[in-house]
Amino acid sequence: MKTKIWIVAVIALIMISLAAEAQSKKNENTKTVTFEVSMTCQNCQRTIEKNIAWEKGMKDIKVDLEMKLVTLTFDTRKTSEEKLIEAFENLGYTAEAVQNNQNEKNVNKQ
């Protein structure tokens, strides 16, 4: 009986460590970038939310119409800042990445 308990405990520990390792690798490939976007109204906000959310690799989107900021979390293996800027442009908006936590404009200006 004790042997079975030990086997179950060891298997549980292995599963937990594998899950933690997978989560760590997942976070390595995830990036969050804030873009300043030329949106002016709620219709712009809805258009961006509906269309950018379907870009490859998108994990999360937050749109702040008042500040004209769109924060995107995405899988870097499937898309990039440049591709996302291009997606904004295809919708008719200009977009440029801004430094997170500093709100300074990044070199990736379009």
Backbone as CSV, one residue per row, in Angstrom:
resi,resn,N_x,N_y,N_z,CA_x,CA_y,CA_z,C_x,C_y,C_z
1,MET,0.826,-1.203,0.000,0.000,0.000,0.000,0.866,1.261,0.000
2,LYS,1.926,1.265,0.831,2.803,2.436,0.886,3.514,2.640,-0.450
3,THR,3.831,1.555,-1.119,4.498,1.657,-2.416,3.598,2.350,-3.428
4,LYS,2.327,2.017,-3.427,1.391,2.665,-4.345,1.294,4.162,-4.064
5,ILE,1.263,4.537,-2.801,1.197,5.959,-2.430,2.434,6.681,-2.928
6,TRP,3.614,6.066,-2.760,4.847,6.685,-3.212,4.862,6.836,-4.729
7,ILE,4.396,5.838,-5.430,4.356,5.899,-6.894,3.428,7.019,-7.355
8,VAL,2.261,7.110,-6.745,1.310,8.173,-7.095,1.910,9.542,-6.787
9,ALA,2.587,9.675,-5.653,3.206,10.949,-5.269,4.294,11.342,-6.261
10,VAL,5.116,10.384,-6.669,6.191,10.674,-7.624,5.602,11.085,-8.975
11,ILE,4.597,10.377,-9.426,3.950,10.725,-10.694,3.340,12.126,-10.618
12,ALA,2.709,12.455,-9.505,2.120,13.789,-9.328,3.198,14.864,-9.384
13,LEU,4.322,14.637,-8.730,5.410,15.623,-8.750,5.971,15.799,-10.162
14,ILE,6.102,14.715,-10.883,6.589,14.806,-12.265,5.619,15.613,-13.119
15,MET,4.336,15.348,-12.976,3.326,16.081,-13.758,3.345,17.571,-13.419
16,ILE,3.477,17.899,-12.156,3.515,19.310,-11.745,4.746,19.986,-12.323
17,SER,5.889,19.319,-12.281,7.102,19.950,-12.807,7.032,20.119,-14.320
18,LEU,6.444,19.155,-15.027,6.281,19.293,-16.479,5.335,20.436,-16.826
19,ALA,4.264,20.587,-16.066,3.317,21.682,-16.304,3.988,23.026,-16.059
20,ALA,4.788,23.130,-15.005,5.487,24.382,-14.702,6.489,24.720,-15.797
21,GLU,7.185,23.726,-16.306,8.149,23.951,-17.384,7.455,24.403,-18.663
22,ALA,6.316,23.802,-18.976,5.555,24.195,-20.162,5.064,25.629,-20.036
23,GLN,4.603,26.016,-18.853,4.137,27.384,-18.625,5.290,28.367,-18.771
24,SER,6.450,28.006,-18.283,7.623,28.869,-18.395,7.995,29.086,-19.854
25,LYS,7.984,28.028,-20.658,8.292,28.166,-22.082,7.238,28.999,-22.793
26,LYS,5.993,28.845,-22.387,4.903,29.614,-22.982,5.123,31.107,-22.740
27,ASN,5.526,31.482,-21.522,5.752,32.887,-21.188,6.959,33.464,-21.917
28,GLU,7.945,32.628,-22.255,9.112,33.103,-22.986,8.737,33.599,-24.377
29,ASN,7.682,33.054,-24.938,7.277,33.397,-26.296,6.131,34.402,-26.333
30,THR,5.784,34.973,-25.194,4.696,35.934,-25.126,5.269,37.325,-24.861
31,LYS,4.759,38.297,-25.593,5.227,39.679,-25.450,4.019,40.598,-25.381
32,THR,4.118,41.653,-24.583,3.068,42.662,-24.496,3.640,43.998,-24.949
33,VAL,2.952,44.607,-25.905,3.392,45.897,-26.462,2.196,46.838,-26.513
34,THR,2.450,48.101,-26.187,1.415,49.130,-26.281,1.673,49.979,-27.523
35,PHE,0.608,50.200,-28.285,0.692,50.996,-29.503,-0.155,52.246,-29.346
36,GLU,0.355,53.356,-29.846,-0.434,54.580,-29.970,-1.076,54.517,-31.346
37,VAL,-2.412,54.582,-31.385,-3.158,54.360,-32.627,-4.026,55.576,-32.930
38,SER,-4.180,55.895,-34.202,-4.926,57.082,-34.629,-6.438,56.851,-34.631
39,MET,-6.978,56.292,-33.573,-8.431,56.078,-33.495,-9.088,57.302,-32.872
40,THR,-10.330,57.560,-33.281,-10.991,58.786,-32.829,-12.360,58.575,-32.193
41,CYS,-12.939,57.379,-32.363,-14.305,57.185,-31.878,-14.527,55.740,-31.435
42,GLN,-15.726,55.481,-30.915,-16.044,54.133,-30.465,-16.115,53.144,-31.624
43,ASN,-16.492,53.620,-32.797,-16.503,52.743,-33.962,-15.075,52.292,-34.287
44,CYS,-14.121,53.188,-34.168,-12.714,52.833,-34.372,-12.303,51.763,-33.361
45,GLN,-12.689,51.962,-32.121,-12.355,51.016,-31.065,-12.911,49.624,-31.381
46,ARG,-14.184,49.569,-31.774,-14.808,48.281,-32.107,-14.126,47.627,-33.303
47,THR,-13.795,48.428,-34.313,-13.131,47.892,-35.503,-11.789,47.265,-35.132
48,ILE,-11.030,47.949,-34.306,-9.720,47.436,-33.881,-9.895,46.171,-33.044
49,GLU,-10.796,46.208,-32.081,-11.009,45.039,-31.220,-11.426,43.814,-32.034
50,LYS,-12.321,44.008,-32.986,-12.841,42.886,-33.771,-11.797,42.331,-34.738
51,ASN,-10.986,43.182,-35.329,-10.072,42.733,-36.375,-8.684,42.342,-35.870
52,ILE,-8.112,43.125,-34.994,-6.771,42.814,-34.501,-6.796,41.540,-33.655
53,ALA,-7.897,41.288,-32.977,-8.010,40.080,-32.153,-7.848,38.806,-32.979
54,TRP,-8.097,38.876,-34.278,-8.002,37.698,-35.147,-6.627,37.532,-35.777
55,GLU,-5.713,38.433,-35.508,-4.360,38.275,-36.046,-3.712,37.032,-35.431
56,LYS,-2.865,36.382,-36.182,-2.188,35.171,-35.695,-1.413,35.472,-34.415
57,GLY,-1.526,34.587,-33.448,-0.740,34.683,-32.230,-1.279,35.612,-31.164
58,MET,-2.418,36.257,-31.409,-2.957,37.194,-30.423,-3.442,36.455,-29.180
59,LYS,-3.068,36.964,-28.009,-3.489,36.390,-26.734,-4.471,37.306,-26.013
60,ASP,-4.231,38.626,-26.085,-5.072,39.572,-25.357,-4.995,40.933,-26.035
61,ILE,-6.092,41.676,-25.950,-6.138,43.033,-26.502,-6.894,43.925,-25.524
62,LYS,-6.312,45.093,-25.243,-6.968,46.095,-24.407,-6.900,47.424,-25.150
63,VAL,-8.051,48.040,-25.336,-8.121,49.292,-26.085,-8.565,50.408,-25.151
64,ASP,-7.780,51.488,-25.105,-8.111,52.673,-24.318,-8.342,53.813,-25.310
65,LEU,-9.613,54.050,-25.625,-9.964,55.055,-26.626,-9.533,56.451,-26.189
66,GLU,-9.752,56.788,-24.940,-9.422,58.126,-24.438,-7.936,58.448,-24.601
67,MET,-7.072,57.468,-24.290,-5.626,57.679,-24.408,-5.097,57.316,-25.799
68,LYS,-5.972,56.719,-26.638,-5.607,56.267,-27.983,-4.501,55.215,-27.936
69,LEU,-4.610,54.296,-26.952,-3.618,53.248,-26.773,-4.255,51.876,-26.933
70,VAL,-3.522,50.989,-27.576,-3.945,49.599,-27.721,-2.803,48.733,-27.194
71,THR,-3.101,47.933,-26.180,-2.100,47.042,-25.601,-2.396,45.626,-26.073
72,LEU,-1.397,45.021,-26.729,-1.554,43.696,-27.293,-0.575,42.724,-26.642
73,THR,-1.070,41.558,-26.304,-0.221,40.467,-25.843,-0.294,39.397,-26.928
74,PHE,0.882,38.964,-27.390,0.914,38.053,-28.525,2.065,37.064,-28.427
75,ASP,1.955,36.002,-29.208,2.973,34.961,-29.300,3.997,35.411,-30.336
76,THR,5.242,35.603,-29.904,6.285,36.114,-30.795,6.696,35.113,-31.870
77,ARG,6.293,33.845,-31.720,6.584,32.850,-32.751,5.633,32.983,-33.932
78,LYS,4.502,33.657,-33.724,3.476,33.731,-34.763,3.306,35.120,-35.369
79,THR,3.724,36.155,-34.661,3.590,37.520,-35.186,4.666,38.402,-34.562
80,SER,4.702,39.659,-34.992,5.705,40.609,-34.499,5.073,41.999,-34.405
81,GLU,5.800,42.912,-33.793,5.322,44.297,-33.712,5.102,44.859,-35.112
82,GLU,6.017,44.571,-36.021,5.923,45.093,-37.386,4.663,44.584,-38.089
83,LYS,4.374,43.298,-37.922,3.176,42.728,-38.545,1.909,43.322,-37.940
84,LEU,1.935,43.605,-36.651,0.759,44.192,-36.011,0.559,45.638,-36.461
85,ILE,1.653,46.373,-36.612,1.549,47.737,-37.137,0.955,47.697,-38.545
86,GLU,1.391,46.738,-39.333,0.841,46.568,-40.682,-0.657,46.243,-40.628
87,ALA,-1.072,45.447,-39.649,-2.496,45.115,-39.495,-3.310,46.368,-39.178
88,PHE,-2.774,47.247,-38.315,-3.455,48.524,-38.039,-3.568,49.343,-39.313
89,GLU,-2.483,49.400,-40.079,-2.481,50.183,-41.317,-3.486,49.626,-42.321
90,ASN,-3.623,48.302,-42.380,-4.606,47.691,-43.284,-6.032,48.070,-42.905
91,LEU,-6.246,48.434,-41.642,-7.562,48.890,-41.190,-7.742,50.401,-41.400
92,GLY,-6.667,51.084,-41.813,-6.755,52.517,-42.074,-6.251,53.392,-40.937
93,TYR,-5.528,52.818,-39.988,-5.021,53.575,-38.836,-3.498,53.622,-38.883
94,THR,-2.949,54.682,-38.305,-1.509,54.706,-38.090,-1.267,54.206,-36.670
95,ALA,-0.144,53.547,-36.485,0.180,52.994,-35.176,1.680,53.015,-34.983
96,GLU,2.097,53.267,-33.757,3.506,53.171,-33.417,3.620,52.619,-32.003
97,ALA,4.636,51.789,-31.814,4.854,51.192,-30.502,5.380,52.249,-29.544
98,VAL,4.932,52.180,-28.318,5.432,53.075,-27.272,6.085,52.230,-26.193
99,GLN,7.065,52.796,-25.514,7.748,52.079,-24.442,6.779,51.826,-23.300
100,ASN,6.702,50.581,-22.860,5.870,50.268,-21.701,6.467,50.900,-20.458
101,ASN,5.639,51.363,-19.573,5.990,51.968,-18.286,6.674,53.325,-18.408
102,GLN,6.998,53.772,-19.618,7.641,55.077,-19.767,6.837,55.988,-20.677
103,ASN,6.001,55.393,-21.509,5.165,56.136,-22.448,5.985,56.973,-23.439
104,GLU,7.268,56.576,-23.666,8.088,57.245,-24.666,7.897,56.525,-25.983
105,LYS,7.936,57.250,-27.075,7.754,56.646,-28.379,8.972,55.807,-28.725
106,ASN,8.678,54.631,-29.278,9.716,53.680,-29.644,10.249,54.019,-31.042
107,VAL,11.361,53.431,-31.398,11.962,53.649,-32.700,11.095,53.052,-33.801
108,ASN,10.251,52.072,-33.472,9.386,51.410,-34.466,8.254,52.327,-34.877
109,LYS,8.545,53.416,-35.497,7.541,54.404,-35.866,7.069,54.140,-37.286
110,GLN,5.779,54.231,-37.488,5.212,54.029,-38.819,4.351,55.222,-39.163
